[in-house]
């Protein structure tokens, strides 16, 4: 007898050359939101990609220059834009990580999860762009709740 094996979907990750909009920004957000849902639609075969399960959302905003935005205000418009494409409802997101990086200063880019194609795209954009957003959504591994430095497991002593 063969038991069905359910293979969990791979994380969805994409890189966009765009300036983030705050959750509190005024004006039309449809065009901005469409960038995220369109990028996600190009990567997935069925919508929503994650039909169930607890998810994480990681957003990395890389910028050059003096433009600054509160990092917590970047998440909501992006999470809303991917609803019904990447996941049924953004209520399934149980962990968020937002990171703002001035690429005009010293930083270390660690490639642990991006595909070679996305990593190459990111490097190209870093060399020529002022505003880049990297978005990743995936299933939350385990039920660990950790305190202390973010990504502490990945920090080498």
C-alpha positions as a Markdown table, in Angstrom:
| # | Residue | x | y | z |
|---|---|---|---|---|
| 1 | Unk | 0.0 | 0.0 | 0.0 |
| 2 | Unk | 1.3 | 3.4 | -0.9 |
| 3 | Unk | 0.6 | 6.3 | 1.3 |
| 4 | Unk | 0.3 | 9.7 | -0.3 |
| 5 | Unk | 3.1 | 12.1 | 0.6 |
| 6 | Unk | 2.4 | 15.7 | 0.6 |
| 7 | Unk | 5.4 | 17.8 | -0.4 |
| 8 | Unk | 5.2 | 21.3 | 1.1 |
| 9 | Unk | 5.4 | 24.2 | -1.3 |
| 10 | Unk | 8.8 | 25.9 | -1.7 |
| 11 | Unk | 9.1 | 29.5 | -0.4 |
| 12 | Unk | 8.1 | 32.2 | -2.9 |
| 13 | Unk | 10.9 | 34.8 | -3.3 |
| 14 | Unk | 11.2 | 37.7 | -5.7 |
| 15 | Unk | 13.2 | 40.9 | -6.2 |
| 16 | Unk | 11.7 | 44.2 | -7.3 |
| 17 | Unk | 13.3 | 47.4 | -8.3 |
| 18 | Unk | 10.8 | 49.7 | -6.5 |
| 19 | Unk | 10.6 | 52.3 | -3.8 |
| 20 | Unk | 8.5 | 51.0 | -0.9 |
| 21 | Unk | 5.2 | 52.7 | 0.1 |
| 22 | Unk | 4.3 | 53.1 | 3.7 |
| 23 | Unk | 1.0 | 51.6 | 5.1 |
| 24 | Unk | 0.2 | 55.2 | 6.0 |
| 25 | Unk | 1.0 | 56.7 | 2.6 |
| 26 | Unk | -1.8 | 58.6 | 0.8 |
| 27 | Unk | -2.8 | 58.2 | -2.8 |
| 28 | Unk | -3.5 | 55.2 | -5.0 |
| 29 | Unk | -1.8 | 52.0 | -4.0 |
| 30 | Unk | -3.3 | 49.7 | -6.7 |
| 31 | Unk | -0.3 | 50.1 | -9.0 |
| 32 | Unk | 2.1 | 49.5 | -6.2 |
| 33 | Unk | 0.2 | 46.4 | -4.9 |
| 34 | Unk | 0.0 | 45.0 | -8.5 |
| 35 | Unk | 3.8 | 44.8 | -8.7 |
| 36 | Unk | 3.8 | 42.3 | -5.8 |
| 37 | Unk | 0.9 | 40.2 | -6.9 |
| 38 | Unk | 2.1 | 40.1 | -10.5 |
| 39 | Unk | 5.6 | 39.1 | -9.5 |
| 40 | Unk | 4.2 | 36.3 | -7.3 |
| 41 | Unk | 1.9 | 35.1 | -10.1 |
| 42 | Unk | 4.9 | 34.6 | -12.4 |
| 43 | Unk | 6.4 | 32.2 | -9.8 |
| 44 | Unk | 3.5 | 30.0 | -8.8 |
| 45 | Unk | 1.3 | 27.6 | -10.7 |
| 46 | Unk | -1.8 | 27.6 | -8.5 |
| 47 | Unk | -3.3 | 30.3 | -6.3 |
| 48 | Unk | -3.1 | 30.5 | -3.4 |
| 49 | Unk | 0.4 | 28.9 | -3.4 |
| 50 | Unk | 0.1 | 28.2 | 0.4 |
| 51 | Unk | -3.4 | 26.8 | 0.9 |
| 52 | Unk | -2.8 | 26.3 | 4.6 |
| 53 | Unk | -0.2 | 26.5 | 7.3 |
| 54 | Unk | 1.6 | 29.1 | 9.4 |
| 55 | Unk | 3.8 | 31.3 | 7.2 |
| 56 | Unk | 6.7 | 33.8 | 7.5 |
| 57 | Unk | 7.1 | 37.0 | 5.6 |
| 58 | Unk | 10.5 | 38.5 | 5.1 |
| 59 | Unk | 11.0 | 41.8 | 3.4 |
| 60 | Unk | 14.4 | 43.4 | 2.8 |
| 61 | Unk | 14.5 | 46.9 | 1.6 |
| 62 | Unk | 17.9 | 47.9 | 0.1 |
| 63 | Unk | 18.4 | 51.6 | -0.7 |
| 64 | Unk | 21.0 | 54.1 | -1.6 |
| 65 | Unk | 20.8 | 57.7 | -0.5 |
| 66 | Unk | 18.9 | 59.6 | 2.1 |
| 67 | Unk | 15.4 | 58.1 | 1.6 |
| 68 | Unk | 14.3 | 56.4 | 4.8 |
| 69 | Unk | 11.0 | 54.8 | 5.7 |
| 70 | Unk | 9.9 | 53.2 | 9.0 |
| 71 | Unk | 10.7 | 49.5 | 8.4 |
| 72 | Unk | 7.5 | 48.4 | 10.1 |
| 73 | Unk | 5.3 | 50.4 | 7.7 |
| 74 | Unk | 6.7 | 48.5 | 4.7 |
| 75 | Unk | 5.1 | 45.2 | 5.6 |
| 76 | Unk | 1.4 | 45.7 | 5.5 |
| 77 | Unk | 1.0 | 46.9 | 1.9 |
| 78 | Unk | 3.1 | 44.0 | 0.7 |
| 79 | Unk | 1.3 | 41.4 | 2.8 |
| 80 | Unk | -2.1 | 42.7 | 1.6 |
| 81 | Unk | -1.0 | 42.7 | -2.1 |
| 82 | Unk | -0.1 | 39.0 | -2.0 |
| 83 | Unk | -3.4 | 37.9 | -0.5 |
| 84 | Unk | -5.3 | 35.2 | -2.5 |
| 85 | Unk | -2.2 | 34.8 | -4.8 |
| 86 | Unk | 0.5 | 33.6 | -2.4 |
| 87 | Unk | -1.8 | 32.7 | 0.5 |
| 88 | Unk | -5.5 | 32.8 | 1.3 |
| 89 | Unk | -5.3 | 35.4 | 4.0 |
| 90 | Unk | -2.5 | 37.4 | 5.5 |
| 91 | Unk | -3.7 | 36.2 | 8.9 |
| 92 | Unk | -1.7 | 33.0 | 8.1 |
| 93 | Unk | 1.5 | 35.0 | 8.5 |
| 94 | Unk | 2.7 | 34.3 | 12.0 |
| 95 | Unk | 6.2 | 35.8 | 11.7 |
| 96 | Unk | 7.5 | 38.9 | 9.9 |
| 97 | Unk | 10.9 | 40.1 | 9.4 |
| 98 | Unk | 11.6 | 43.5 | 7.8 |
| 99 | Unk | 15.1 | 44.8 | 7.3 |
| 100 | Unk | 16.3 | 48.1 | 5.9 |
| 101 | Unk | 19.8 | 48.3 | 4.5 |
| 102 | Unk | 21.6 | 51.3 | 3.2 |
| 103 | Unk | 23.7 | 49.8 | 0.4 |
| 104 | Unk | 25.8 | 53.0 | 0.3 |
| 105 | Unk | 27.4 | 51.9 | 3.6 |
| 106 | Unk | 29.2 | 48.7 | 4.6 |
| 107 | Unk | 27.1 | 45.6 | 4.9 |
| 108 | Unk | 27.4 | 41.8 | 4.3 |
| 109 | Unk | 25.0 | 40.0 | 2.0 |
| 110 | Unk | 24.5 | 36.4 | 3.0 |
| 111 | Unk | 22.8 | 34.2 | 0.4 |
| 112 | Unk | 21.1 | 31.3 | 2.3 |
| 113 | Unk | 17.8 | 30.9 | 0.5 |
| 114 | Unk | 17.6 | 32.9 | -2.7 |
| 115 | Unk | 17.9 | 30.9 | -6.0 |
| 116 | Unk | 21.0 | 31.5 | -8.0 |
| 117 | Unk | 18.8 | 33.4 | -10.5 |
| 118 | Unk | 17.3 | 35.7 | -7.9 |
| 119 | Unk | 20.7 | 36.3 | -6.2 |
| 120 | Unk | 22.2 | 37.3 | -9.5 |
| 121 | Unk | 19.3 | 39.6 | -10.2 |
| 122 | Unk | 19.7 | 41.1 | -6.8 |
| 123 | Unk | 23.5 | 41.7 | -7.3 |
| 124 | Unk | 22.7 | 43.4 | -10.7 |
| 125 | Unk | 20.2 | 45.7 | -9.1 |
| 126 | Unk | 22.5 | 46.6 | -6.2 |
| 127 | Unk | 25.0 | 47.8 | -8.7 |
| 128 | Unk | 22.7 | 50.2 | -10.4 |
| 129 | Unk | 19.5 | 50.9 | -8.4 |
| 130 | Unk | 18.6 | 53.1 | -5.6 |
| 131 | Unk | 15.5 | 51.1 | -4.3 |
| 132 | Unk | 15.2 | 47.3 | -4.2 |
| 133 | Unk | 12.7 | 45.1 | -2.3 |
| 134 | Unk | 13.3 | 41.4 | -1.7 |
| 135 | Unk | 10.2 | 39.6 | -0.6 |
| 136 | Unk | 10.1 | 36.0 | 0.6 |
| 137 | Unk | 7.2 | 34.0 | 1.9 |
| 138 | Unk | 7.4 | 30.4 | 3.2 |
| 139 | Unk | 6.1 | 27.9 | 5.7 |
| 140 | Unk | 7.2 | 28.4 | 9.3 |
| 141 | Unk | 9.5 | 25.7 | 10.4 |
| 142 | Unk | 8.8 | 24.2 | 13.8 |
| 143 | Unk | 7.3 | 26.1 | 16.7 |
| 144 | Unk | 10.4 | 27.7 | 18.2 |
| 145 | Unk | 10.0 | 31.1 | 19.9 |
| 146 | Unk | 13.4 | 32.6 | 20.4 |
| 147 | Unk | 14.6 | 35.7 | 22.3 |
| 148 | Unk | 17.8 | 37.6 | 21.8 |
| 149 | Unk | 19.4 | 38.7 | 18.6 |
| 150 | Unk | 17.4 | 38.1 | 15.4 |
| 151 | Unk | 18.9 | 35.3 | 13.4 |
| 152 | Unk | 21.0 | 34.3 | 16.4 |
| 153 | Unk | 21.4 | 30.8 | 15.2 |
| 154 | Unk | 23.1 | 32.0 | 12.1 |
| 155 | Unk | 25.6 | 34.3 | 13.9 |
| 156 | Unk | 29.0 | 32.6 | 14.3 |
| 157 | Unk | 30.6 | 32.9 | 17.7 |
